[in-house]
Amino acid sequence: MDNWKKLSFLPQKELREGQNNKLRSFITAQLYPFSPYYRKLFDQHKIKPQYIKTVKDLKLIPFTKKEDFLPDDEHPNRFRDFILQPDESSIKKYQPKSKLIYLALLKISKGKEEVRERLSKEYRPIFLTATTGTTYEPVSFLYTRFDINNLHISGYRLLDVFGVQKDSRGVNLFPYAPHLAFWQTVFAAFAHNVFMLSTGGGKVMGTQGNIEAILKVKPDIVIGVPGYLYHLLRSARQMNKNLSFIKKIILGASAVPSGFKEKLSSMLVEMGAKGVQVIGTYGFTEAKCAWGECPTDIGVSSGYHTYPDKEIFEVIDPATGEVQGEGKDGELVYTSIDSRGSCVLRYRTGDLVKGGITYAPCPYCKRTVARISSGIYRASNIKNLQLSKVKGTLVNLNNFGAILEAEKGIEEWQIELRKKDNDPYEVDELLLYLSLSANTDQENLKKRLCDKILSLTEITPNEIIILSHQEMLKQVEMEISHKVKRFVDKRPV
Ligand SMILES: [Zn+2]
């Protein structure tokens, strides 16, 4: 069903040529004719679809930002403008190619009704996933049958990159919700023809229920959100369970802090597992698919293997918008070249990537597709803190995550930003909530942590608050939330 096995090893030049061809035909035959948003954008900026011939020409097109999807009073349904909406007149008017197809269809079919039916199979939205809305209101992204087929294809490719065997069994712990992670995993198992139990996560079955399900299925692959997987494995360890059958842990839907994979794998070793691989994935609602790392030793990452026939990634300087060269840091920008339903072009993900994109063959699996460095973190976690009354300081909270994950005695953590005395005119304060493993020397740890944080981030937490394990699970909303709440900003907007 898919040419991935061949495609993923093609020489870079051939991949680029294929990508340019696909970009050209996608813009002239799909996006410009059928997307209300992009047709208007192109017209406003006097961009003719024919101007976009290669990946390099993308820079002529303005970026699409998260804000562009958000409703306002005048446009309550802005997300709809991103959906491809062909009708008889746009088919005939905008492009000779689809007009020819339309006329040919009309000739061989019994009439307009059948043509409509065929078009609806390609273009009628039948499924959606939505953004989780941590920073903004949730936005819906729609899929047609064409996109559902693509979700199968990306699912197949993901499991192929992970090196999953035909006789594998998996347990999917992503929360059951209209979110990409859950559904990408479900479709991946269908496409790869492997058994997968999707439990719906902690909210549906509870941690105890999930552990029991894992002990029954004895999966070699377990897939879920990093924070919840950690919580579940730690609970299993407390119950002295044997999880020696687990071979691969796949993490998704949330950034993987450095040091986290090591922490997870050493916990699994304690429960009898040998040679466990911990593999990261990257995906977002707007792309309607996810990308994966290939297996490596713990401590190194291969980067996320992309699909050259489905999308184009650029890395830009987030301040100037200028496209960066290979391997350079910056913000990831995504362009779809093979979708229906909701489609985005030059979409600014808000994700910053350290090490950018590499086009060299993967040193581990030898695939030649472009790889996004695994060092991805959310731009929204970079906060401007008013630590003194004099001036603001930019602080990257992602760095805190890496420090806290690497600390052995810390089981759960949360960072809270608030105003001193809840006074909106006061300075900002940074609080650190922690729960610790038994036998951890609290005072010693607090001091060591403050020193480490100060030396790496140049600031000191105003307070470190130690909570019990139960209190902490509530604080981070471990079992009820889609994402474990690590960063809470309580300052007034
Ligand atoms: Zn690889």
Boltz pocket constraint, residues with backbone or C-beta under 6 A from the ligand:
constraints:
  - pocket:
      binder: B
      contacts: [[A, 293], [A, 294], [A, 302], [A, 303], [A, 305], [A, 362], [A, 363], [A, 364], [A, 365], [A, 366], [A, 367]]
      max_distance: 6.0
